[in-house]
């Protein structure tokens, strides 16, 4: 569910992320042994392992991690998620994390400030390191039915999950009249103003009347999010989330591996038994690169109606291609954006936005960051990262105090 509310200090965008239909909200151990689609990054609905010899064990973690940083592109959002939650080598992002990416892209990849709080409670792992496939899954492999196997069993199997609760808050800096670079400059001091609150925050808002600040809240627990989030109470709401006593822990990340090769089929190679998803994963990764490298920089402030339409059609094609590449039944239609067989709805080539040029924009203010020109497709700032293990309370309060002390720097007071 999403809602936009006009507040006195900011627009407010709520994103309530529901758990997948297949998930048992009372038993996160049920995820162990489920199949996993490496292209869609989603679990399948089925277990294809012999559950009688699988089992699971729970390791208590009780780890809290808090990160805040200025965001310029989706890669920087990913870097926050990668460090905020334990991410094993074959980890994939949760549904809620992908929603954060999608919301950010739909907003036009704007300059933003991101707050991420992750509370890792447990890690659930498979007891048996060498589980066997169940009878039905073995039948599909023995008869060469790779398509049916992938439909139900996926490309790999979930062998551990990290559970807990997590919240992401992005404050987008938007404007009808200001350039991306000017909004990026304004975002540099937004964290300090929010952490300070009171007169400093109000002065900050008053001094930037041509800017809108949109709050995007993402969490997997909808009953913890209410409609009264503002710039003024944002820190308080995050502290409330940190100190809440959750009755249910959600899956924060999955760890996956390829299926164990059946000994009875040892005369076969891996890709003789399983569908080779790698070429199609490579194709959708090419689309990811196009959207990140070109769409986010060429389609930020386009005033040309024809280009606007092509930017929208490119985004639509990207979403369609994600589904085509994830489903082996439509792999024939999964193509790279630079493939001449790939066209948008109006007949243009799918990579038409690569021909757009980034027009230089003159800023009204100093739009540099550490004396470097800001490019909306690259990052010029290292993440401000803070984490803690154990059950510490008031982590946000301590970090916000540190930010407030930084406000004494004359560069902030002159902003």
Secondary structure as a PSIPRED ss2 file (coil, helix, strand):
# PSIPRED VFORMAT (PSIPRED V4.0)

   1 X C   1.000  0.000  0.000
   2 X E   0.000  0.000  1.000
   3 X E   0.000  0.000  1.000
   4 X E   0.000  0.000  1.000
   5 X E   0.000  0.000  1.000
   6 X E   0.000  0.000  1.000
   7 X C   1.000  0.000  0.000
   8 X C   1.000  0.000  0.000
   9 X C   1.000  0.000  0.000
  10 X C   1.000  0.000  0.000
  11 X E   0.000  0.000  1.000
  12 X E   0.000  0.000  1.000
  13 X E   0.000  0.000  1.000
  14 X E   0.000  0.000  1.000
  15 X E   0.000  0.000  1.000
  16 X E   0.000  0.000  1.000
  17 X C   1.000  0.000  0.000
  18 X C   1.000  0.000  0.000
  19 X C   1.000  0.000  0.000
  20 X C   1.000  0.000  0.000
  21 X C   1.000  0.000  0.000
  22 X C   1.000  0.000  0.000
  23 X C   1.000  0.000  0.000
  24 X C   1.000  0.000  0.000
  25 X C   1.000  0.000  0.000
  26 X C   1.000  0.000  0.000
  27 X C   1.000  0.000  0.000
  28 X H   0.000  1.000  0.000
  29 X H   0.000  1.000  0.000
  30 X H   0.000  1.000  0.000
  31 X H   0.000  1.000  0.000
  32 X C   1.000  0.000  0.000
  33 X C   1.000  0.000  0.000
  34 X E   0.000  0.000  1.000
  35 X E   0.000  0.000  1.000
  36 X E   0.000  0.000  1.000
  37 X E   0.000  0.000  1.000
  38 X C   1.000  0.000  0.000
  39 X C   1.000  0.000  0.000
  40 X C   1.000  0.000  0.000
  41 X C   1.000  0.000  0.000
  42 X E   0.000  0.000  1.000
  43 X E   0.000  0.000  1.000
  44 X E   0.000  0.000  1.000
  45 X E   0.000  0.000  1.000
  46 X E   0.000  0.000  1.000
  47 X E   0.000  0.000  1.000
  48 X C   1.000  0.000  0.000
  49 X E   0.000  0.000  1.000
  50 X C   1.000  0.000  0.000
  51 X H   0.000  1.000  0.000
  52 X H   0.000  1.000  0.000
  53 X H   0.000  1.000  0.000
  54 X C   1.000  0.000  0.000
  55 X C   1.000  0.000  0.000
  56 X E   0.000  0.000  1.000
  57 X E   0.000  0.000  1.000
  58 X E   0.000  0.000  1.000
  59 X E   0.000  0.000  1.000
  60 X E   0.000  0.000  1.000
  61 X E   0.000  0.000  1.000
  62 X E   0.000  0.000  1.000
  63 X E   0.000  0.000  1.000
  64 X E   0.000  0.000  1.000
  65 X E   0.000  0.000  1.000
  66 X E   0.000  0.000  1.000
  67 X E   0.000  0.000  1.000
  68 X E   0.000  0.000  1.000
  69 X E   0.000  0.000  1.000
  70 X E   0.000  0.000  1.000
  71 X E   0.000  0.000  1.000
  72 X C   1.000  0.000  0.000
  73 X C   1.000  0.000  0.000
  74 X H   0.000  1.000  0.000
  75 X H   0.000  1.000  0.000
  76 X H   0.000  1.000  0.000
  77 X H   0.000  1.000  0.000
  78 X H   0.000  1.000  0.000
  79 X H   0.000  1.000  0.000
  80 X H   0.000  1.000  0.000
  81 X H   0.000  1.000  0.000
  82 X H   0.000  1.000  0.000
  83 X H   0.000  1.000  0.000
  84 X H   0.000  1.000  0.000
  85 X C   1.000  0.000  0.000
  86 X C   1.000  0.000  0.000
  87 X C   1.000  0.000  0.000
  88 X C   1.000  0.000  0.000
  89 X C   1.000  0.000  0.000
  90 X C   1.000  0.000  0.000
  91 X E   0.000  0.000  1.000
  92 X E   0.000  0.000  1.000
  93 X E   0.000  0.000  1.000
  94 X C   1.000  0.000  0.000
  95 X H   0.000  1.000  0.000
  96 X H   0.000  1.000  0.000
  97 X H   0.000  1.000  0.000
  98 X H   0.000  1.000  0.000
  99 X H   0.000  1.000  0.000
 100 X H   0.000  1.000  0.000
 101 X H   0.000  1.000  0.000
 102 X H   0.000  1.000  0.000
 103 X H   0.000  1.000  0.000
 104 X H   0.000  1.000  0.000
 105 X H   0.000  1.000  0.000
 106 X H   0.000  1.000  0.000
 107 X C   1.000  0.000  0.000
 108 X C   1.000  0.000  0.000
 109 X C   1.000  0.000  0.000
 110 X C   1.000  0.000  0.000
 111 X C   1.000  0.000  0.000
 112 X E   0.000  0.000  1.000
 113 X E   0.000  0.000  1.000
 114 X E   0.000  0.000  1.000
 115 X E   0.000  0.000  1.000
 116 X E   0.000  0.000  1.000
 117 X E   0.000  0.000  1.000
 118 X E   0.000  0.000  1.000
 119 X E   0.000  0.000  1.000
 120 X E   0.000  0.000  1.000
 121 X E   0.000  0.000  1.000
 122 X E   0.000  0.000  1.000
 123 X E   0.000  0.000  1.000
 124 X E   0.000  0.000  1.000
 125 X E   0.000  0.000  1.000
 126 X E   0.000  0.000  1.000
 127 X C   1.000  0.000  0.000
 128 X C   1.000  0.000  0.000
 129 X C   1.000  0.000  0.000
 130 X C   1.000  0.000  0.000
 131 X C   1.000  0.000  0.000
 132 X C   1.000  0.000  0.000
 133 X E   0.000  0.000  1.000
 134 X C   1.000  0.000  0.000
 135 X H   0.000  1.000  0.000
 136 X H   0.000  1.000  0.000
 137 X H   0.000  1.000  0.000
 138 X H   0.000  1.000  0.000
 139 X H   0.000  1.000  0.000
 140 X H   0.000  1.000  0.000
 141 X H   0.000  1.000  0.000
 142 X H   0.000  1.000  0.000
 143 X C   1.000  0.000  0.000
 144 X C   1.000  0.000  0.000
 145 X C   1.000  0.000  0.000
 146 X H   0.000  1.000  0.000
 147 X H   0.000  1.000  0.000
 148 X H   0.000  1.000  0.000
 149 X H   0.000  1.000  0.000
 150 X H   0.000  1.000  0.000
 151 X H   0.000  1.000  0.000
 152 X H   0.000  1.000  0.000
 153 X H   0.000  1.000  0.000
 154 X E   0.000  0.000  1.000
 155 X C   1.000  0.000  0.000
 156 X E   0.000  0.000  1.000
 157 X E   0.000  0.000  1.000
 158 X E   0.000  0.000  1.000
 159 X E   0.000  0.000  1.000
 160 X E   0.000  0.000  1.000
 161 X E   0.000  0.000  1.000
 162 X E   0.000  0.000  1.000
 163 X E   0.000  0.000  1.000
 164 X E   0.000  0.000  1.000
 165 X E   0.000  0.000  1.000
 166 X E   0.000  0.000  1.000
 167 X E   0.000  0.000  1.000
 168 X E   0.000  0.000  1.000
 169 X E   0.000  0.000  1.000
 170 X E   0.000  0.000  1.000
 171 X E   0.000  0.000  1.000
 172 X E   0.000  0.000  1.000
 173 X E   0.000  0.000  1.000
 174 X E   0.000  0.000  1.000
 175 X C   1.000  0.000  0.000
 176 X C   1.000  0.000  0.000
 177 X C   1.000  0.000  0.000
 178 X C   1.000  0.000  0.000
 179 X C   1.000  0.000  0.000
 180 X H   0.000  1.000  0.000
 181 X H   0.000  1.000  0.000
 182 X H   0.000  1.000  0.000
 183 X H   0.000  1.000  0.000
 184 X H   0.000  1.000  0.000
 185 X H   0.000  1.000  0.000
 186 X H   0.000  1.000  0.000
 187 X H   0.000  1.000  0.000
 188 X C   1.000  0.000  0.000
 189 X C   1.000  0.000  0.000
 190 X H   0.000  1.000  0.000
 191 X H   0.000  1.000  0.000
 192 X H   0.000  1.000  0.000
 193 X H   0.000  1.000  0.000
 194 X H   0.000  1.000  0.000
 195 X H   0.000  1.000  0.000
 196 X H   0.000  1.000  0.000
 197 X C   1.000  0.000  0.000
 198 X H   0.000  1.000  0.000
 199 X H   0.000  1.000  0.000
 200 X H   0.000  1.000  0.000
 201 X H   0.000  1.000  0.000
 202 X H   0.000  1.000  0.000
 203 X H   0.000  1.000  0.000
 204 X H   0.000  1.000  0.000
 205 X H   0.000  1.000  0.000
 206 X H   0.000  1.000  0.000
 207 X C   1.000  0.000  0.000
 208 X C   1.000  0.000  0.000
 209 X C   1.000  0.000  0.000
 210 X C   1.000  0.000  0.000
 211 X C   1.000  0.000  0.000
 212 X E   0.000  0.000  1.000
 213 X E   0.000  0.000  1.000
 214 X E   0.000  0.000  1.000
 215 X E   0.000  0.000  1.000
 216 X E   0.000  0.000  1.000
 217 X E   0.000  0.000  1.000
 218 X E   0.000  0.000  1.000
 219 X E   0.000  0.000  1.000
 220 X C   1.000  0.000  0.000
 221 X C   1.000  0.000  0.000
 222 X H   0.000  1.000  0.000
 223 X H   0.000  1.000  0.000
 224 X H   0.000  1.000  0.000
 225 X C   1.000  0.000  0.000
 226 X C   1.000  0.000  0.000
 227 X C   1.000  0.000  0.000
 228 X C   1.000  0.000  0.000
 229 X C   1.000  0.000  0.000
 230 X C   1.000  0.000  0.000
 231 X C   1.000  0.000  0.000
 232 X C   1.000  0.000  0.000
 233 X C   1.000  0.000  0.000
 234 X H   0.000  1.000  0.000
 235 X H   0.000  1.000  0.000
 236 X H   0.000  1.000  0.000
 237 X H   0.000  1.000  0.000
 238 X H   0.000  1.000  0.000
 239 X H   0.000  1.000  0.000
 240 X H   0.000  1.000  0.000
 241 X H   0.000  1.000  0.000
 242 X H   0.000  1.000  0.000
 243 X H   0.000  1.000  0.000
 244 X C   1.000  0.000  0.000
 245 X C   1.000  0.000  0.000
 246 X C   1.000  0.000  0.000
 247 X C   1.000  0.000  0.000
 248 X C   1.000  0.000  0.000
 249 X C   1.000  0.000  0.000
 250 X E   0.000  0.000  1.000
 251 X E   0.000  0.000  1.000
 252 X E   0.000  0.000  1.000
 253 X E   0.000  0.000  1.000
 254 X E   0.000  0.000  1.000
 255 X E   0.000  0.000  1.000
 256 X E   0.000  0.000  1.000
 257 X E   0.000  0.000  1.000
 258 X C   1.000  0.000  0.000
 259 X C   1.000  0.000  0.000
 260 X C   1.000  0.000  0.000
 261 X C   1.000  0.000  0.000
 262 X C   1.000  0.000  0.000
 263 X H   0.000  1.000  0.000
 264 X H   0.000  1.000  0.000
 265 X H   0.000  1.000  0.000
 266 X C   1.000  0.000  0.000
 267 X C   1.000  0.000  0.000
 268 X C   1.000  0.000  0.000
 269 X C   1.000  0.000  0.000
 270 X H   0.000  1.000  0.000
 271 X H   0.000  1.000  0.000
 272 X H   0.000  1.000  0.000
 273 X H   0.000  1.000  0.000
 274 X C   1.000  0.000  0.000
 275 X C   1.000  0.000  0.000
 276 X C   1.000  0.000  0.000
 277 X C   1.000  0.000  0.000
 278 X H   0.000  1.000  0.000
 279 X H   0.000  1.000  0.000
 280 X H   0.000  1.000  0.000
 281 X H   0.000  1.000  0.000
 282 X H   0.000  1.000  0.000
 283 X H   0.000  1.000  0.000
 284 X H   0.000  1.000  0.000
 285 X H   0.000  1.000  0.000
 286 X H   0.000  1.000  0.000
 287 X H   0.000  1.000  0.000
 288 X H   0.000  1.000  0.000
 289 X H   0.000  1.000  0.000
 290 X H   0.000  1.000  0.000
 291 X H   0.000  1.000  0.000
 292 X H   0.000  1.000  0.000
 293 X H   0.000  1.000  0.000
 294 X H   0.000  1.000  0.000
 295 X H   0.000  1.000  0.000
 296 X H   0.000  1.000  0.000
 297 X H   0.000  1.000  0.000
 298 X H   0.000  1.000  0.000
 299 X C   1.000  0.000  0.000
 300 X C   1.000  0.000  0.000
 301 X C   1.000  0.000  0.000
 302 X C   1.000  0.000  0.000
 303 X C   1.000  0.000  0.000
 304 X C   1.000  0.000  0.000
 305 X H   0.000  1.000  0.000
 306 X H   0.000  1.000  0.000
 307 X H   0.000  1.000  0.000
 308 X H   0.000  1.000  0.000
 309 X H   0.000  1.000  0.000
 310 X H   0.000  1.000  0.000
 311 X H   0.000  1.000  0.000
 312 X H   0.000  1.000  0.000
 313 X H   0.000  1.000  0.000
 314 X H   0.000  1.000  0.000
 315 X H   0.000  1.000  0.000
 316 X H   0.000  1.000  0.000
 317 X H   0.000  1.000  0.000
 318 X H   0.000  1.000  0.000
 319 X H   0.000  1.000  0.000
 320 X H   0.000  1.000  0.000
 321 X H   0.000  1.000  0.000
 322 X H   0.000  1.000  0.000
 323 X H   0.000  1.000  0.000
 324 X H   0.000  1.000  0.000
 325 X H   0.000  1.000  0.000
 326 X H   0.000  1.000  0.000
 327 X C   1.000  0.000  0.000
 328 X H   0.000  1.000  0.000
 329 X H   0.000  1.000  0.000
 330 X H   0.000  1.000  0.000
 331 X H   0.000  1.000  0.000
 332 X H   0.000  1.000  0.000
 333 X H   0.000  1.000  0.000
 334 X C   1.000  0.000  0.000
 335 X C   1.000  0.000  0.000
 336 X C   1.000  0.000  0.000
 337 X C   1.000  0.000  0.000
 338 X C   1.000  0.000  0.000
 339 X C   1.000  0.000  0.000
 340 X C   1.000  0.000  0.000
 341 X C   1.000  0.000  0.000
 342 X C   1.000  0.000  0.000
 343 X E   0.000  0.000  1.000
 344 X C   1.000  0.000  0.000
 345 X C   1.000  0.000  0.000
 346 X C   1.000  0.000  0.000
 347 X C   1.000  0.000  0.000
 348 X C   1.000  0.000  0.000
 349 X E   0.000  0.000  1.000
 350 X C   1.000  0.000  0.000
 351 X C   1.000  0.000  0.000
 352 X H   0.000  1.000  0.000
 353 X H   0.000  1.000  0.000
 354 X H   0.000  1.000  0.000
 355 X H   0.000  1.000  0.000
 356 X C   1.000  0.000  0.000
 357 X C   1.000  0.000  0.000
 358 X C   1.000  0.000  0.000
 359 X C   1.000  0.000  0.000
 360 X C   1.000  0.000  0.000
 361 X C   1.000  0.000  0.000
 362 X C   1.000  0.000  0.000
 363 X C   1.000  0.000  0.000
 364 X C   1.000  0.000  0.000
 365 X C   1.000  0.000  0.000
 366 X C   1.000  0.000  0.000
 367 X C   1.000  0.000  0.000
 368 X C   1.000  0.000  0.000
 369 X E   0.000  0.000  1.000
 370 X C   1.000  0.000  0.000
 371 X C   1.000  0.000  0.000
 372 X E   0.000  0.000  1.000
 373 X C   1.000  0.000  0.000
 374 X C   1.000  0.000  0.000
 375 X C   1.000  0.000  0.000
 376 X C   1.000  0.000  0.000
 377 X C   1.000  0.000  0.000
 378 X C   1.000  0.000  0.000
 379 X C   1.000  0.000  0.000
 380 X C   1.000  0.000  0.000
 381 X C   1.000  0.000  0.000
 382 X C   1.000  0.000  0.000
 383 X C   1.000  0.000  0.000
 384 X E   0.000  0.000  1.000
 385 X E   0.000  0.000  1.000
 386 X E   0.000  0.000  1.000
 387 X E   0.000  0.000  1.000
 388 X E   0.000  0.000  1.000
 389 X E   0.000  0.000  1.000
 390 X C   1.000  0.000  0.000
 391 X C   1.000  0.000  0.000
 392 X C   1.000  0.000  0.000
 393 X C   1.000  0.000  0.000
 394 X C   1.000  0.000  0.000
 395 X H   0.000  1.000  0.000
 396 X H   0.000  1.000  0.000
 397 X H   0.000  1.000  0.000
 398 X H   0.000  1.000  0.000
 399 X H   0.000  1.000  0.000
 400 X H   0.000  1.000  0.000
 401 X H   0.000  1.000  0.000
 402 X H   0.000  1.000  0.000
 403 X H   0.000  1.000  0.000
 404 X H   0.000  1.000  0.000
 405 X H   0.000  1.000  0.000
 406 X H   0.000  1.000  0.000
 407 X C   1.000  0.000  0.000
 408 X C   1.000  0.000  0.000
 409 X C   1.000  0.000  0.000
 410 X H   0.000  1.000  0.000
 411 X H   0.000  1.000  0.000
 412 X H   0.000  1.000  0.000
 413 X H   0.000  1.000  0.000
 414 X C   1.000  0.000  0.000
 415 X C   1.000  0.000  0.000
